[in-house]
Amino acid sequence: MSYLSFKPGKKHLKASANNRVKEHSSGSVKKAFSQWIIENYGENYTKELSNQRSKNDGKRFKSTFLDSSEKSEIPTVGIIGGGFAGLYSGLILQSLGIECEVFEASGRVGGRIDTWYSEEYDEKDVNKAGLYGEVGGMRIPQFSEDMLPVQHLALSVNSVLKRNKLDDKIIKWRKFYYNSDVQRLRYNNMKSPIEAHDASLDSLNFGIDKGGDLPMVWVTEAKASDGTPYLPINMVLDKVNERFITVINESFSKGFALLMAYDNYSMWAYLTNVFTLGELGEYYNPEMGKESDHLSYNIASYLETLNVGTGMYSVSFVEMVIAVYDWEGSKNSYAPEDPNVYMVTVDNGMQHFPDACRAVLDLEDGVLHEDGIRAQQLIGMIKGADGKKGYSPDNLTKAAEAPATVPKADAIPPVAGTPSKSKQRVFMNHRVTQVDYDESLFNGYGGMNVSLSVTNDSDEREVEIIEKKYPYVISTLPNGAYLSGELKTNFFDNLSFSKARAIRECNYMPSFKAFITFDEQFWATLGNRQNKGLGVAVSDRSNRQIVYPSYGYEAKSGVLQIYCWAQDAERMGALTDEERVNECLKGIAYLYPEVNVYDLYSGYKPEITTKTWFWDNHANGGAFALFAPGQFKNLYPTLLTPEFKGHLNFAGECCSVHHGWIVGALDSAYNAVNNILKQAGETDKIKQLEKTWGALSAPDVVPSLKKDAALV
Ligand SMILES: Cc1cc2nc3c(=O)[nH]c(=O)nc-3n(C[C@H](O)[C@H](O)[C@H](O)COP(=O)(O)OP(=O)(O)OC[C@H]3O[C@@H](n4cnc5c(N)ncnc54)[C@H](O)[C@@H]3O)c2cc1C
């Protein structure tokens, strides 16, 4: 999940050897985690896949199952949803020569990747080129092995765009400025805000001496054995994680077994019922209580307030520990001593990325396996011609280029080729309303009936109802969207007990964003903000975070993003649009008391100077999946399991261990395509899939999962 993990205590103290995520495991831990859950809790998943793949007495689906009239008209796979899971499924299938159609309900691809552009935005005018903001996903850890498939996709798509002279659609990464020493903090009516470089030894008015409720022992400066000063309260989270990270670094299976013993706990429950003061080790002070005591309410409250947002510690403890690995992926994996955070975002807005994917899908020929191999080499997913891994993709702006410690990649040359004919595979304003299994389809092989409502782009009125049939369907919707609101018909009928329950119960996290334009970028002067970026300012007001723009430095005016989750988001979301903006303005003024924020505000003009967002209606409640206690063990394998003898496959960010990340959508799509290939007995295509797109984290691709490997 892409949340803020601000720890004011980290600056002075070096992470101990134990609580540092090891370089070798930081990238691949989630791959291993997914595999481990399936091996240990996925008995039904593997049994079900085995049944599905042995159906029809070993007969496999081949194009010969279609009679000649069906063959010309019916693609093999129907894909529901034009977010990253749907687009990636389509691009993989296109590269394997398997026909597919993608149906997107709205007039835009990208789903939860969605850039808001002010009506005054103008990419070519320096004063207007920064008038946008990211409603959905906005940043990618640059060197995380787990996250590299996102950059791989961009490079692969770029190769096709270049061959087709579609240079204006090329995806370029620019630097995303995640944090800085001058980002501001203000909590509990502090007299004035402070900056991050001064925060590590500040109690932020949480101590009882300043009207808070933390006993002074937690917020009184202490000294580590090497003389480095620290506040004990800021050492707690590292110590909570250390127990697990130490063992995971030694052995994935031992570490995950230890972690999953606490799968039934929320983060809050773990802190207040399991973690003991004695586990603080060198940071323990008897004035805190007995070594066997657990953390009190006020300690958990401080940690939640600083780390995420109100109510967010009610999610699974396992989610919170495992998220540490995603954030460690923002470090330079080639030089572990480098303290900087490396993140990227798409130049001129994330929306360009799904738009580019759609442009490629609507060509007859897509990504070639040479494109995929070159892309893997350029970013260090595989070794280059020199036998070493390196990183030097050709789609970075200057500021996003890797530091000198990162070796250059030695990749094969690009394939020249010729432009392709066009072929429509993505259908906009096509809302799927019902999906039904029919075992008589395709000469008794079985398949899915899909009902679609085609709407008018301008007023979203239904203009046509279409019925389609596919041997296989991949459905990529966020679980809330299966509650379709249709009269009389359900989206799915006759799902298995466990799938219906998983869809119903999979927990989603609410999120709120707002974009507010100011006539002047009062947060930093021109020159000061260039080549540096400012990161994120934080407070205890409901709007919680101000994300400073990572673009538009040269302009006079600029857009601030407000971002929060959980109960903070629900409360902001309950207000009217203008009230939300008012709350955000007060939150900004709280962090900038020396500025007349209201004077510099460009005024309430929705879609021109302001935009607020809460619970995108395509996600239908919640922004991204974040499991509740027990859901890794009990729901995760089921979410991945295909239904109806393998004809209906599921993908989307919720069907991955990377909740709330684009890469989760990609991993889940890879897994769904892989399931179909296995079901259809397409062994050569599975090899081609791995060669072109890399061996991703699909749990049943990993060879060590012996039970399932035997099914190929
Ligand atoms: C606020 C927020 C911040 C985030 N930050 C980051 C970040 O910084 N970095 C990162 O990597 N990730 C981030 N993410 C996560 C990332 O955006 C998602 O994980 C990813 O985009 C999900 O893709 P998806 O394909 O699974 O789902 P979606 O993008 O939701 O795609 C589903 C698609 O299905 C369509 N649809 C819905 N109903 C129907 C229907 N009946 N018929 C046809 N189509 C339908 C929708 O319109 C949508 O286009 C963030 C997400 C949010 C919400």
The ligand as an ORCA input file, in Angstrom:
! r2SCAN-3c Opt
* xyz 0 1
  C      -5.790      6.834     -3.514
  C      -4.916      5.775     -4.089
  C      -3.540      5.914     -4.041
  C      -2.715      4.940     -4.586
  N      -1.361      5.137     -4.599
  C      -0.572      4.273     -5.280
  C       0.795      4.571     -5.511
  O       1.274      5.640     -5.134
  N       1.554      3.651     -6.172
  C       1.030      2.490     -6.651
  O       1.760      1.688     -7.253
  N      -0.289      2.207     -6.477
  C      -1.090      3.072     -5.827
  N      -2.421      2.828     -5.688
  C      -2.935      1.520     -6.089
  C      -3.175      1.363     -7.582
  O      -3.739      2.521     -8.111
  C      -4.111      0.171     -7.768
  O      -3.593     -0.942     -7.064
  C      -4.285     -0.248     -9.213
  O      -4.421      0.856    -10.063
  C      -5.510     -1.155     -9.288
  O      -5.695     -1.633    -10.597
  P      -6.836     -2.703    -10.888
  O      -6.790     -2.985    -12.325
  O      -6.722     -3.816     -9.941
  O      -8.212     -1.983    -10.515
  P      -8.868     -0.655    -11.101
  O      -7.817      0.321    -11.460
  O      -9.892     -0.232    -10.115
  O      -9.565     -1.142    -12.443
  C     -10.867     -1.655    -12.492
  C     -11.537     -1.089    -13.739
  O     -12.793     -1.733    -13.902
  C     -13.731     -0.770    -14.364
  N     -15.064     -1.278    -14.055
  C     -15.752     -1.224    -12.886
  N     -16.940     -1.851    -13.012
  C     -16.999     -2.332    -14.280
  C     -17.964     -3.091    -14.999
  N     -19.101     -3.485    -14.443
  N     -17.695     -3.402    -16.300
  C     -16.524     -3.018    -16.898
  N     -15.582     -2.290    -16.242
  C     -15.809     -1.964    -14.953
  C     -13.351      0.491    -13.619
  O     -13.854      1.625    -14.271
  C     -11.832      0.404    -13.652
  O     -11.312      1.059    -14.783
  C      -3.276      3.787     -5.156
  C      -4.669      3.637     -5.206
  C      -5.482      4.626     -4.694
  C      -6.966      4.469     -4.813
*
